[in-house]
C-alpha cells in the first residue's frame, strides 16, 4: 500500500538500519616484529577534523588573494599549525573544565586520551582566538583581522563535525513526543530529534552562506571585527535555539538557571559578537589596512 506524505512523516527512523558506521575503515589486529598490533581504524569524526583543516586552509589561500589581506600564502601555512593546536587543546580543555571536571580530577591522565572523545566547541573557539592573537603578535599583523578570516571559514568545520556526530549516533536530541524522529542506539526506544542535523544546517550551511556572502560581496572584510562579530552572534543564536531540541549532557542536565551548559556558554559569545560589530561599524571601511 502506498503511504501518503503525512503517514511517512509519522514513521520513526531506526538509526541502526541506516548504512552508517563510525569507522571509515578498520584494519584487523596483525602480528609484526613479534608483537600483536592493532586494530587500527579511521573514524568519520577524525576525518571531519582533517577535512575541516584542509578545506579551511584552501579557502584561506583563496581569500588572501583579495586586496587588504592580513596574511600572505606563507603566513597561512604557518597559521594552520596555530589553529590546529588551538582547536585541539582548547576543545579538550574546554570539555574537561565545563562538562566533566569531576571525572578528570579523579583521573588526570585521562585528559590525554583525546581518541576516547570529548571536545567542546566553546573551548576550541577560545583556543582559536588565542591562536589568532599569538600568531598576530609573532608575525606583527592584526590578530583581529586574522580572526575575521578564520571566522568566515569556521562553519565548514562546524558543519562537518555535526555530520560526524550524526554518523556516530551521538549527541542526539530530546524525545519528540510523537512517532516522528530518529531512534538512536543507546538512547532508549523513543524517537528523538536529529539535533545534530539541525546544528549542521544552522551552524554550518546557513552561517557559512552568510559569512561567505559578506566576505566576497560586501566590504565587511575591511571593517576589523565585523565578520568575527557576525560569526559570534550567528553561532551563539543557532546553538542556543538547537539546545532546546538537544538532549542535555547526562552528567549536568538542566542547570538551576533553566538553561543547559551549551546555552550558558553561548551567552558571552553572543555578547562579544555584539560588541565586535558595534566597534567595527564605528570605523570607516577602508582597504588600506595594516
N, C-alpha and C positions, 0 to 999 in steps of 0.2 A: 504494500500500500504506500502511495506517495504521501510524504509529510508536507504540511503547509509550513510557511516560514515561522508563524507563531509557535507551531509544535516543535520545530527544530530549536527555537530559542529557549525552550524549556528543558532541553536534553543536556544533562551534565556531561562533561568530557572527562573520561578516565585518563589521567596523565600517564598511567602505567601502560596504556595501549598506544600511546604516541611513539613514533620511531625516534625517541630522544634518549641519549645516554650522556652522562657527564664526561666520559672519556672519548677523545677523538680516536685514539688507538691505544692498545696496551701490548707491551712486549712481555711474554710469559717469563718466569724465572728460568735462568740458564746457568750452567756451570762454566767458569772460566778461571784459569790460573789456580785451580784447586779450591775455588770458593764459589758459593752459590750467590749469584747476582740477580737482582730484580725482585718483583716485577717492576717495570718502568711504564709509565703511562703519560700521555699528554692530554690534559683536560681542557675542555672548552673555556673554562674560566681563565686559565693561564693563557690560552691562545687569545682571549679577548684583550688582555693586557698587552701582549705582543703586538696585536693588530692595531690597538689604540696608539701605542708609542710610534710605530712605523707610519701609520696614517697621519697622526698629528705632525710628525717630522716632515712628511711630504707636503702637507697643507701649509706649514710654516715656510717651507722653501719657496712656495708659490706666492705667499703673502708678502714676503720681504722684497719681492721684485717690484712692489709698488712704491711710489715716492713717499719719503718720510719714514721709512722703516727704521726701527731702533737697533736692528741686528743685521749682520752680514751672513752669508752662507756658512762661513766657518763658525760664527757665533752660534748658529742654530745647531750645528753638530755638537758643539760643546754643551749647549744648554740642555740637550736631551738627557745627558748624564745627570745634571742637576734636577731636572724634572722627575726622572725615574726614581732617584733616591728620595725626593720629596714625597712622591706618591706612596712608595712602599713603606718608608719609615714613618711618615705621618699617618698613613692609613692604618698601619698596625698599632702604633702607639695610641692613636685615637680610639680604636676598638678596645684596647686594654683599659684605657682610662675611663671612657664614657660608658661602655657596655658590660664589661666583665672584670672589674678590678679585683673582686674577691678571689676568683679562680687563679689569677696570675700572681696575686700576693702569696697565695699558698704554694704556687709552683712557678717561680720566676723564669726558669729556663724554658717554660712552655711559650714564652713570648717569642722565642726564636723560631718556633715551628710554624712559619707562615704557610707552609703547604697544608696544614690542617684547616685553613680557612680562618676568617675573622679579620675583616678590613672595614674601616669606617671612612665614608666619603668625607665627612667633616674634618677628620684628621688628615686625610690625604689632601684636601683643599688647603688646609693650613700649611702642610708641608710644601706644597707647590708655591704658595705665596712666599714662604721663607726662601725657597729656592730661587724665585724670581728676583727677590731683593738681594740675595747673596750673589747671584750671577751679575746683577746690575752693578753692585759695588766692585766686584772683581774685574769687570770689563768697562767700568766708567760709562755706563749707559743708564737710562731711566728704568728702574725696576718696575714702575707702574705701567710704562708703555710696553714693556715685555709682557707684563701680566695681561694687558689688553689683548695681545696677540694670542697668548696661551688660552685665555678665557674663550676666545672665539672658536677654538678647535676642541676645547674640553668636552662639549656634548657628544663628540664622537666616542670618547672613552666611556662616558656615562651610559650611552645607548647600548654599546656592545656589552658592557658589564651587566646591564639589566637583562639583556637577552641570554647571557650566560647563566644568570640566576634562574631564569625560567627553565632553561635546558637542564640545570642541576635539580630542579624541583625544590628550590629553597626560597626562603623569604616570601612565602606565599601570603595571600590576602586573608581577610576575615571571611567567615561564612556569609554567603549571600542571603541566606534565609529563604531561598527558593530552590527550584530544581535547576536553575541556571548556574553555571560556574565550572570550575575545574576541581576534580577530586585528586588531591596531591597525595602521594605516598607519605606515610608517617604523619599526616596532618589530620587524620580522622576521616570519617565517611561523608562529612558534609561538603557540598560543593562550595568552593571558595573563589573570591575574586582573583583573577590573574594580575595582581597588582604590579608584578614585575613588568608586564607588558604596558600597563598604564604609565609606569615610570619611563620605559623605553620611548613611548610616544611623546610624553611631555618634556622630560629632561633631555632626551636625545633628539628626536626628529624636529619637534616644534622649536626648541631652544636653538638648535643648530641652524634651522632655517632663518630665524630672526637675526642671530648674530652674523651669519654669513651675508645676509642681505644688507645689514647695516655696514659691514666692513667694505663690501665691494660696490654698493650702490649709493652710499652716502659718505659724508666727511667725518664720520664718527671716529675713525682711527686717528684723526688729528685733534681730538679732544681727550687728553690723557685721563683715564679712569672711566670713561663713558661705557666702553664695551664691558669692562670688568663689573661696573655697576649694574648694567642690564643683565649680565650673567647672574650676579648675586640675587637680584630680585626674581629673575626667571626661574632659577633653580630653587630658591627658597620657597616661593609660592607653589611651584609644582610639587615639591616634596611634602610641603605642609598639607596640601589637598590629598595627595595619594595616601598619606599616613592614615586618613580616615577609613581607607579600604584595606590597608596592610595590617597583618597580624602584628601586634606589639611584640617586642623581644620578650621571650618567656621569662627570663631572669629579672626583667624590670617591670613589664606590664604597663598599665596606665599610671602615670605619675600623679602625685597628690594635686598637681595643678590642673589635672584633667587632660593634659597633653601627653604624647609619647615622647621618648627621648629624641627621636628623629625630628619631631616638630619643635621641641625646645631648642635644639641646636641650630635649626634654620633661622630662628629669630634674629640672632646677631648677624647672620649672613645677609638677611633682607635689609636690616638697618644699615649695614656697611654699604650695601648696594645703593640705597637711597642717598647716603652721604656722598658717595663717589659721583653719582650722577649730578647732584646739586653743585658740587665743586667743579665738575667738568664743564657744566653749562655756563658757569660764570666766566669762562675763558673763551676768547675767540678761537675758532677752528683755523689753525694755520699749519700748512705742510712743512714749514721750516722749523722742525723740532730737533733738538739736540739728542 
